[in-house]
Amino acid sequence: MNYFPDSAYEERATKIRVNGPPAMAYVPIQKFTDLYRAEEGFRAGTMFKELDLPFKGGRKK
């Protein structure tokens, strides 16, 4: 399924002129302390224990 056909994208792209980058990201340096072992990190999806947070979101009814 193609949500953005080329013709529609090209039409919008010609209307928008941007000077500069589209976004700026700030990523702080992660300190390598309190790390998971490789197997635990693989299961958790991160090697940093402080980034392994519980998922508190969900479907709102």
Secondary structure, 3 states (H helix, E strand, C coil): CCCCCHHHHHHHHHHCCCCCCCCCCCCCCCCCCCECCHHHHHHHCCCEHHHCCCCCCCCCC
